[in-house]
Amino acid sequence: MPAPVISVAQMREWEAATWATGRAATDVIRQAGQAVAAVARQLTHPQDRVLILAGKGHNGDDARLAGEQLVERRVEVLSVVDPIAGRRELSQQLSRRPALIIDGLFGIGLNRPLSSDWIQFIDELNQAGAPILSVDVPSGLNADNGESFGAVVRASLTVALGAPKRGLLGCRATDRVGRLVVAPDIGLAPCAQTSDWMWTLAEDFGDCPPARSVVAHKGVFGHVVIFAGSLGYHGAAVLAARGALRARPGLVSVVTQENVYSPVAAQLQAAMVHPWRPDFQLPESTTAMVMGPGLAAADLPEKFRFGLFRLWQESLLPILADASALDWLPTAPAPLGALRVVTPHPGEAARMLRGTVAEVQEDRVQAVRTLSRLRGGSWVVLKGHQTLVGRAEGPVFINSTGNPGLAQGGSGDVLAGYLGGLLAQAAWQADPLKAIRYGVWRHGAAADRLESRGRHWTLEDLLREFGDGA
């Protein structure tokens, strides 16, 4: 199950419900410390120096217990109650160049501005440039709204305990939170808190992909038709097709502009490639469509655009629109029950909303809801840091995978193709939301595995990585 994104008050209610069952706070703190230590081990190597900054609250206790688990690291614990005295010792510890600092100074209970001495302490910590792992919330951050209490620890990674707090996901908090990891199982009672924001967990996809019958054949796994590629942008068609092939539908067809047919066809073996002509007819075996990657050429035939326009408005098949198609597809509702998906990045979303990127990023959830309404209730995949999946009503799902390595031209084409390949298959069509969430999650997870190897990688590597691992 995904984790709800909750407020501080909801977290307190959850804790109170846990204590009412007889579970001791010390047991939860111990498991929280173990969760933090597990992440710290991933970020360090044996014999690395780890500095733990522990305040007087439960976050400090979590951090101290994490230190006890790091038996193969050289751990120094600095208990900080007085920031003036603590700052002198901090300077000494920083001079030893720790490989990781665990921030357990303040937790979600902080509710007032920090003193000037604490601000100076946190500023010196941030200026050290060492990697910082924050426990539950970066110290100094308002866990409800993401604002600063005067100064905020700039974490490389934050481990949210139990569930992510809403303030961690605000646009102003992003650079302070760093990468957000959620440790959902720390011994609390089952969570009864609800939210319209849901954090995607790897465990959500334990049964994915669906099992295939031993007597299955390509005819039962669908046929995705991809309308993509124009002069100067033919690579997008190739990347989208290769992404679709990684989803393993029965058939993949690419319909591209006649003046780029040769370079597209020359780079694809398993996909069928057709030049678009005015008399083009959609294959009867089609079970899903993708339209948009690489359709940016100024000389795109008007009849071609109109044909895609009509398909979007009239076809009962699942259709995913990406890239250039987002600028000229209709706002009218699709036929009742027909699946529609749009996959904008923030710039495309801003154009669709006739606003600015800053406005989109200021409230990404609201952008998803408005975009969905403008496209007749379509599912929206708003790409970027913590990609969102949702629509006008219901929960919005926040993706937990991906990294800045995906910020290269063509990664969205790969994702569009992959999602289209999933949605072409009957087993995935039975739960399209799960298919979309899984596709987004796996796209990011593949990038994370590549990034963890510490080398530069390209989209060719990303496509290969789709075939490895879960």
Residue pairs with C-beta under 8 A, 6 or more apart in sequence:
1 201
1 203
1 204
2 198
2 199
2 200
2 201
2 204
2 397
3 162
3 163
3 164
3 182
3 184
3 191
3 198
3 199
3 201
4 10
4 163
4 191
4 193
4 194
4 195
4 197
4 198
4 199
5 163
5 164
5 165
5 166
5 169
5 195
5 197
5 198
5 199
5 398
6 14
6 163
6 164
6 165
6 166
6 193
6 195
7 144
7 165
7 166
8 108
8 109
8 143
8 144
8 165
10 193
10 195
11 108
11 162
11 163
11 165
11 193
13 193
14 162
14 163
14 188
14 189
14 191
14 192
14 193
15 25
15 28
15 188
17 189
17 192
18 28
18 187
18 188
18 189
19 25
21 189
23 187
23 188
23 189
25 58
27 187
28 186
28 187
28 188
29 58
29 61
29 62
29 65
30 65
30 187
31 185
31 186
31 187
32 62
32 65
32 135
32 136
32 161
32 183
32 186
32 187
33 61
33 62
33 63
33 64
33 65
33 66
33 68
33 69
34 65
34 66
34 69
35 159
35 161
35 183
35 185
35 186
36 62
36 63
36 65
36 66
36 102
36 133
36 135
36 159
36 183
37 65
37 66
37 67
37 68
37 69
37 70
38 69
38 183
39 133
39 157
39 159
39 181
39 183
40 50
40 66
40 70
40 73
40 100
40 102
40 133
41 70
41 73
43 100
43 131
43 133
43 156
43 157
44 50
44 70
44 73
44 99
44 100
45 99
46 72
46 73
47 72
47 73
47 74
48 73
48 74
48 98
48 99
48 100
49 73
49 74
49 76
49 96
49 97
49 98
49 99
50 67
50 70
50 73
50 74
50 75
50 76
50 98
50 99
50 100
50 101
50 102
51 76
51 78
51 93
51 94
51 96
51 98
51 100
51 101
51 102
51 130
52 63
52 64
52 66
52 67
52 75
52 76
52 77
52 78
52 101
52 102
52 104
53 63
53 78
53 80
53 90
53 101
53 102
53 103
53 104
53 105
53 125
54 60
54 61
54 63
54 64
54 77
54 78
54 79
54 80
54 104
54 105
55 79
55 80
55 81
55 104
55 105
55 106
55 107
55 139
56 79
56 81
57 106
57 107
57 109
58 107
59 104
59 105
59 106
59 107
59 135
59 136
59 137
59 139
60 79
60 104
60 105
61 104
62 104
62 135
62 136
62 161
63 77
63 102
63 103
63 104
63 135
64 77
64 79
64 104
66 102
66 104
66 135
67 75
67 77
67 102
76 93
76 96
76 98
78 86
78 89
78 90
78 93
80 86
80 90
80 105
80 121
83 115
83 117
83 118
83 120
83 121
84 117
86 121
87 117
87 120
87 121
87 124
90 121
90 124
90 125
91 124
94 124
94 125
94 128
94 130
97 130
98 130
99 130
99 131
100 130
100 131
100 132
100 133
101 125
101 128
101 130
101 131
101 132
101 133
102 132
102 133
102 134
102 135
103 125
103 132
103 133
103 134
103 135
103 138
103 139
103 153
103 155
104 135
104 139
105 122
105 139
105 140
105 153
106 137
106 139
106 140
107 135
107 136
107 137
107 139
107 143
108 136
108 137
108 143
108 165
110 139
110 140
110 142
110 143
110 149
112 149
113 149
113 150
114 122
114 140
114 149
114 150
114 151
118 140
118 150
118 151
119 150
119 151
122 139
122 140
122 151
122 152
122 153
123 151
125 132
125 153
126 151
126 153
126 154
131 156
131 157
132 138
132 153
132 154
132 155
132 156
132 157
132 178
133 155
133 156
133 157
133 158
133 159
134 153
134 155
134 157
134 158
134 159
134 177
134 178
135 159
135 161
136 143
136 158
136 159
136 160
136 161
136 165
137 143
137 158
137 160
137 165
137 167
137 168
138 152
138 153
138 154
138 155
138 158
138 173
138 176
138 177
139 152
139 153
140 148
140 149
140 150
140 151
140 152
140 153
141 147
141 148
141 149
141 152
141 153
141 167
141 168
141 173
141 176
141 177
142 148
142 149
142 167
143 165
143 166
143 167
143 168
144 165
144 166
144 167
145 166
145 167
145 170
146 166
146 167
146 168
146 169
146 170
146 171
146 172
146 173
147 167
147 170
147 172
148 172
148 176
152 176
153 176
154 175
154 176
154 178
155 176
155 177
155 178
156 178
156 179
157 178
157 179
157 180
157 181
158 168
158 177
158 178
158 179
158 180
158 181
159 181
159 182
159 183
160 168
160 180
160 181
160 182
160 183
161 183
161 186
162 183
162 184
162 186
162 188
162 191
163 182
163 184
163 191
163 193
163 199
164 180
164 182
164 199
166 197
167 173
168 177
168 180
169 180
169 197
169 386
169 398
171 361
171 362
171 363
171 364
174 385
179 403
180 386
180 400
181 400
182 199
182 201
182 400
184 201
195 395
196 365
196 394
196 395
196 396
197 365
197 395
197 396
197 398
198 395
198 396
198 397
198 398
199 397
199 398
199 400
200 397
200 398
200 399
200 400
200 401
200 437
200 441
201 400
202 400
202 441
202 445
202 470
204 434
204 437
204 441
205 434
205 437
205 438
205 441
205 442
205 470
208 434
208 438
209 248
209 427
209 438
210 427
210 428
212 221
217 250
218 250
218 251
219 250
219 285
220 250
220 426
221 248
221 249
221 250
221 424
221 425
221 426
222 249
222 250
222 251
222 287
222 288
222 424
222 425
222 426
223 249
223 250
223 251
223 252
223 253
223 283
223 285
223 286
223 287
223 288
223 424
224 244
224 249
224 251
224 252
224 253
224 286
224 287
224 288
224 289
224 290
224 417
224 420
224 421
224 423
224 424
225 253
225 254
225 255
225 282
225 283
225 286
225 288
225 289
225 290
226 237
226 240
226 241
226 244
226 252
226 253
226 254
226 255
226 289
226 290
226 291
226 293
226 417
226 420
227 255
227 256
227 276
227 289
227 290
227 291
227 292
227 295
227 308
227 325
228 236
228 237
228 240
228 241
228 254
228 255
228 256
228 290
228 291
228 292
228 293
228 294
228 295
228 413
229 235
229 236
229 237
229 238
229 254
229 256
229 257
229 260
229 264
229 293
229 294
229 295
230 256
230 257
230 259
230 260
230 294
230 295
230 296
230 297
230 299
230 300
231 257
231 259
231 260
231 297
231 299
232 296
232 297
233 260
233 294
233 295
233 296
233 297
234 256
234 260
234 263
234 264
234 294
235 294
235 410
235 413
236 293
236 294
236 323
236 410
236 413
237 254
237 256
237 260
237 264
237 293
237 294
237 413
238 264
238 267
238 268
239 293
239 410
239 413
239 414
239 417
239 459
239 463
240 254
240 290
240 293
240 294
240 322
240 413
240 414
240 416
240 417
240 420
241 252
241 254
241 264
241 268
241 271
241 417
242 268
242 271
242 414
242 417
242 463
243 413
243 414
243 415
243 416
243 417
243 418
243 420
243 421
243 463
243 466
244 252
244 271
244 290
244 417
244 418
244 420
244 421
244 424
245 252
245 270
245 271
245 417
245 421
246 417
246 418
246 421
246 463
246 466
246 467
247 417
247 418
247 419
247 420
247 421
247 422
247 424
247 425
247 439
248 421
249 287
249 288
249 421
249 422
249 424
249 425
250 424
250 425
251 272
251 285
252 270
252 271
252 272
252 421
253 271
253 272
253 273
253 274
253 283
253 286
254 264
254 268
254 271
254 272
254 273
254 274
255 274
255 275
255 276
255 280
256 264
256 273
256 274
256 275
256 276
257 275
257 276
257 297
257 300
257 301
257 304
258 275
258 276
258 277
261 273
261 274
261 275
264 273
265 273
274 280
276 301
276 304
278 301
278 303
280 307
282 289
282 311
286 317
287 317
287 318
287 424
287 425
287 426
287 429
288 317
288 318
288 319
288 320
288 420
288 423
288 424
288 429
289 311
289 315
289 317
289 318
289 319
289 320
289 420
290 319
290 320
290 322
290 416
290 417
290 419
290 420
291 308
291 311
291 312
291 319
291 320
291 321
291 322
291 325
292 321
292 322
292 323
292 324
292 325
292 326
292 416
293 322
293 323
293 412
293 413
293 416
293 417
294 323
294 324
294 413
295 323
295 324
295 325
296 323
296 324
305 328
308 325
308 329
309 328
309 329
309 330
311 319
312 319
312 321
312 329
312 330
312 334
312 340
313 330
313 332
313 334
314 335
315 334
315 335
315 338
316 335
316 337
316 338
317 338
317 339
318 338
318 339
318 340
318 341
318 423
318 424
318 429
318 432
319 334
319 338
319 339
319 340
319 341
320 340
320 341
320 342
320 343
320 416
320 419
320 420
320 423
321 329
321 340
321 341
321 342
321 343
322 342
322 343
322 344
322 412
322 413
322 416
323 348
323 412
323 413
323 416
326 342
326 344
326 348
326 351
326 352
327 348
327 351
327 352
329 342
329 375
331 374
331 375
331 376
332 376
333 376
333 377
334 340
334 376
334 378
339 379
339 423
339 429
339 432
340 375
340 376
340 377
340 378
340 379
341 378
341 379
341 380
341 381
341 419
341 423
341 432
341 436
342 352
342 371
342 375
342 378
342 379
342 380
342 381
343 380
343 381
343 383
343 412
343 415
343 416
343 419
344 352
344 371
344 380
344 381
344 382
344 383
345 382
345 383
345 384
345 412
346 357
346 360
346 361
346 382
346 383
346 384
347 357
349 360
349 367
349 371
349 382
350 356
350 357
350 359
350 360
352 371
352 374
353 359
353 360
353 367
353 370
353 371
353 374
359 367
360 367
360 382
361 384
364 382
364 384
364 388
365 388
365 390
365 396
367 382
368 380
368 382
368 388
368 390
368 391
368 396
369 390
369 391
369 392
369 393
369 396
370 392
371 378
371 380
371 382
372 378
372 379
372 380
372 390
372 391
372 392
373 392
377 391
377 392
378 391
379 389
379 390
379 391
379 432
379 433
379 436
380 388
380 389
380 390
380 391
381 387
381 388
381 389
381 415
381 419
381 436
381 440
382 388
382 389
383 412
383 415
385 402
386 398
386 399
386 400
386 402
387 398
387 399
387 402
387 440
387 444
388 396
388 397
388 398
388 399
389 396
389 397
389 399
389 433
389 436
389 437
389 440
390 396
390 397
397 433
397 437
399 437
399 440
399 441
399 444
400 441
400 444
401 440
401 441
401 442
401 443
401 444
401 445
401 447
401 448
402 443
402 444
402 447
402 448
403 444
403 447
403 448
403 451
405 447
405 450
405 451
405 457
406 443
406 444
406 447
406 462
408 458
408 459
410 459
411 443
411 447
411 459
411 462
414 443
414 459
414 462
414 463
415 439
415 440
415 443
418 439
418 442
418 443
418 466
419 435
419 436
419 439
419 440
422 428
422 435
422 436
422 438
422 439
423 429
423 432
423 435
423 436
428 434
428 435
429 435
442 466
443 462
443 466
445 469
445 470
446 462
446 465
446 466
446 468
446 469
447 462
447 465
449 465
449 468
449 469
450 457
450 461
450 462
450 465
451 457
